[in-house]
Every structure is written in C-alpha cells, then in structure tokens.
Amino acid sequence: MNNLGRSPSDFAIGPEMTVQMAGGKLRQKIDDRVCTGHATNNLGSLGLHPEPARSLNILNSSFQMSYRIFYDTGLIESFKIPEKEFLAFLHALECGYRDKPYHNRMHAADVLHGVYHLTSQPIAGLEQVPVTDSTQPESGQDSPLHQTYFGKRTWAPVRGPDLDGPTLKTASSAIDGTAAAQSYPSDGNMPYGIMGINFPALELMALYLAAAMHDFDHPGRTNAFLVTTHAPQAILYNDRSVLENHHAAAAWSLLLSRPEFDFLRNLDKAEFKRLRYLIIECVLATDLKRHFEILAEFTAKVSSCLPK
C-alpha cells in the first residue's frame, strides 16, 4: 500500500488538453455537449444515470456534471470563477479517481448528483428561509454579496400522467429570494421548499465541491485495512479517518499545485478560508464511524427548534 498517495502531477492535464483550452476548443465542447448533452440534461431527476458520459472522450461523468451544476446554479457567475482554470481542475480531479469497482469517477458523479438533487428539488414541509453570504459571521464587511439562481427564480408546479408528485419549472420572470419562497406549490396543508435557497452561496459551492472531491484518489481499501497494515497514510493521520483525511488533503494539494487550477482566485481571504473549512468538514463527515455522532448532533439541533 505504499502507493496509496500520489503526486498532484499524476493528475495534471496533458499537453493536448492544455492546447485545447488555450484555443478555446474545450469551452466549445462544454457548450455543445454539457449544456445540451444527454448525460446532463435531466439533472433534476433521480432517474438520471451518468453512464452515457462514458461514451464522451474528454468530458467524463463527474467532470461535465460539476461544470453543469456550477453553470446552472449561477455559482460561476456569482463567484467570478475563471472557466479555463475551473475546467482544468475538474479534469485533473476526475483523472485522480482510480479505476476501482466502486470508488471511481462514476461514484463521484452519483454522489454529486444526489447532493444537487437534494438541494434543487422541492421538499415537502421545508420552510423557506432565504439566506445570503452577508449573514454569515465569517463574511467581512467588504465581502461581496453572492447569490445563486435559486434565489432569483420563481417556480410553478407541473403535473402530468407520468408524475407522482410536484416538480418545478422555471418561470420566465426573475424575482428575489423572499418572493420566491412564497410562490411554491402546496399539497393540501403541506408547503414545499427548495433547500438551495436556504443555503448561502458559499456553503452551496462548498457542498458541491466536497461531493466531487470526497473519494479522490481512493485506493479501494478500507480505513480498517489501512490501519491494520500500518499503511503510510494511517501513520500520517494517526489512524483517524485515514481515507477521508487523505481525500481532502490530496484534492486540496491538487488544486494548489498549479496556477492553471486556481479557479478560486477571485474569492477574498475570508471566503477562501471559510470555503476550505467547509469542504474539509464535509469530506471528513463521510467517515461512517462518525455517522451516529453526526446524526445525534443533527437530531439535537432539530429538536431544539421544535415547539415545546
């Protein structure tokens, strides 16, 4: 298991990829095959399966899905994300997922899609409380106000013979988050809300990035195996959440390894610090040993908000 950790250069883009980016050809492929492609056309459906993306040459499953989600939610626009660097990092990140039976790039796409679905689709009984980054204590006074498209759209219920429940479509007129929160359909006395509106844009971006990064460079072995065999990463992380620490550290090492990957360069210091903290916390929380601890904390917080 001495090859558990790999150098960021192992995931770097090749010369052909660099030339395509410099010439703008990759961006054109993104426009033609991601924004209108079959593999990402139905991101709002749990029936989506990223398998069709395997047939694409450069654009693979989690790579194109990440871009499409950031594009559709307005995160690219809101945080002024440079697309060339973002695409380069996403490609390198996907290349860092090994061809294992389960913890591979398809798994990363599945998890990212699941997270996007939970944050973008109507949830029965969810109270809509629009939040902005300016309400967060970590935001500096000079930090820009960021907002996703979730808070700028109005929604209308759509029903059909093949639909079991309410789905949403975007109306033509844009309105602010507060008005959008009041325009959701209801089923009897049960209102519907969109979780993405309740997230500050920075937290939403952290959640999506964590999903894309969460099993980066997975060796196909368990924490227990690595600890028992005294693998180098188990020694490095003192037997605690070994893989999760490795995924987060390796993904961040990759991002910071080359200026060509620096798609976060337009964040201010407070935003970058907050984003890095949130991504690391999300990835570390995927250690199943912490499941009951996290669930107990969540239950306690929910209980504290309920009427006595």
C-alpha positions, -999 to 999 in steps of 0.1 A, spaced: 0 0 0 30 23 -3 14 37 -35 -17 50 -16 -8 86 -20 1 101 -54 17 133 -65 -6 161 -79 14 158 -111 -1 124 -116 -34 140 -123 -22 170 -143 -37 178 -177 -18 166 -207 -4 188 -235 -33 181 -258 -58 193 -231 -37 224 -225 -37 233 -262 -74 228 -265 -80 251 -235 -57 278 -249 -75 276 -282 -110 277 -267 -119 244 -282 -127 228 -249 -151 256 -240 -169 250 -272 -172 213 -264 -186 222 -230 -212 244 -246 -222 218 -272 -220 186 -251 -225 196 -215 -251 223 -216 -272 204 -241 -258 169 -238 -280 138 -230 -258 129 -200 -266 161 -180 -300 172 -195 -320 158 -166 -300 167 -135 -332 173 -115 -343 137 -118 -333 109 -96 -336 87 -127 -305 103 -142 -276 79 -146 -242 93 -156 -234 61 -176 -239 78 -210 -210 101 -201 -186 72 -205 -190 75 -243 -176 110 -243 -139 114 -250 -126 142 -229 -158 151 -210 -164 124 -184 -191 120 -158 -182 140 -127 -162 165 -148 -191 176 -170 -217 172 -142 -197 196 -119 -195 222 -146 -231 219 -155 -242 223 -118 -220 253 -113 -232 268 -145 -269 262 -139 -269 274 -102 -251 306 -111 -220 299 -89 -197 305 -119 -212 340 -124 -216 348 -87 -180 340 -77 -165 351 -110 -150 316 -114 -125 316 -144 -138 288 -166 -104 278 -181 -89 271 -147 -122 255 -134 -123 231 -163 -86 222 -159 -91 214 -122 -122 194 -128 -105 173 -155 -74 167 -132 -97 159 -103 -116 133 -123 -83 118 -135 -74 113 -99 -102 88 -93 -88 54 -98 -105 27 -119 -118 8 -89 -151 -13 -89 -169 12 -67 -149 43 -56 -144 56 -91 -154 87 -111 -189 73 -116 -193 71 -79 -182 108 -76 -208 117 -102 -235 98 -84 -228 115 -51 -226 149 -67 -259 143 -85 -276 132 -52 -264 163 -34 -276 185 -62 -310 168 -63 -315 173 -26 -306 210 -28 -325 218 -60 -358 199 -59 -390 206 -38 -391 191 -3 -424 187 14 -426 207 47 -394 226 42 -397 262 55 -382 286 30 -358 310 47 -336 326 21 -301 333 33 -272 353 18 -235 351 25 -237 385 42 -255 369 72 -225 347 80 -202 357 108 -171 348 87 -180 373 60 -160 405 61 -176 439 58 -161 443 23 -170 408 12 -193 408 -19 -228 396 -17 -232 363 -35 -265 347 -47 -273 317 -66 -300 314 -93 -321 295 -67 -329 329 -51 -336 347 -83 -363 324 -98 -399 318 -94 -413 283 -96 -446 268 -108 -460 233 -102 -460 209 -131 -481 177 -131 -486 151 -158 -497 115 -162 -462 101 -155 -455 123 -125 -462 110 -90 -458 144 -73 -450 181 -78 -420 190 -99 -408 225 -107 -401 246 -138 -385 279 -141 -409 308 -148 -398 335 -172 -397 363 -147 -370 365 -121 -378 376 -85 -359 379 -53 -355 350 -29 -381 362 -4 -408 364 -31 -397 330 -45 -401 315 -11 -438 324 -11 -445 311 -45 -440 274 -40 -468 249 -46 -486 232 -17 -502 198 -14 -531 204 10 -516 220 41 -480 209 32 -458 236 17 -428 228 -5 -395 244 -3 -361 243 -21 -331 237 2 -308 255 -20 -325 288 -13 -318 283 25 -280 279 18 -256 308 15 -240 306 -20 -205 299 -5 -219 270 15 -236 256 -15 -204 258 -35 -185 240 -7 -211 213 -6 -209 206 -44 -171 207 -44 -169 184 -14 -191 159 -32 -169 160 -62 -137 156 -41 -149 133 -14 -133 100 -26 -104 115 -46 -75 90 -51 -93 62 -32 -71 31 -32 -100 6 -30 -92 -4 6 -110 4 39 -98 25 68 -96 -7 89 -73 -23 64 -50 7 62 -48 9 100 -42 -28 105 -15 -29 78 2 3 92 -1 19 58 18 53 54 -14 73 54 -26 56 85 6 66 102 3 101 89 -32 106 101 -28 87 134 -54 60 124 -82 86 124 -104 90 94 -74 80 73 -91 79 39 -112 109 45 -82 130 55 -63 117 25 -91 126 1 -94 161 14 -57 168 16 -49 152 -18 -77 172 -35 -65 205 -20 -29 197 -28 -40 192 -64 -59 225 -65 -30 244 -51 -3 226 -71 -6 247 -103 -18 282 -111 -37 267 -141 -60 251 -115 -67 282 -94 -104 288 -101 -108 303 -66 -86 332 -72 -114 358 -71 -125 348 -36 -113 371 -8 -93 357 21 -123 353 44 -143 335 17 -114 312 8 -108 303 45 -145 296 50 -148 275 18 -117 254 26 -130 248 62 -165 237 49 -151 214 23 -128 197 47 -156 193 73 -179 178 47 -154 153 34 -143 142 69 -180 137 78 -182 109 52 -163 86 76 -191 61 85 -176 58 120 -189 93 127 -225 85 114 -242 82 148 -223 111 163 -233 134 134 -269 121 134 -272 127 172 -260 163 167 -285 168 138 -313 154 158 -305 176 188 -305 207 166 -338 198 150 -353 191 184 -342 225 198 -361 242 170 -393 224 176 -421 240 196 -420 229 232 
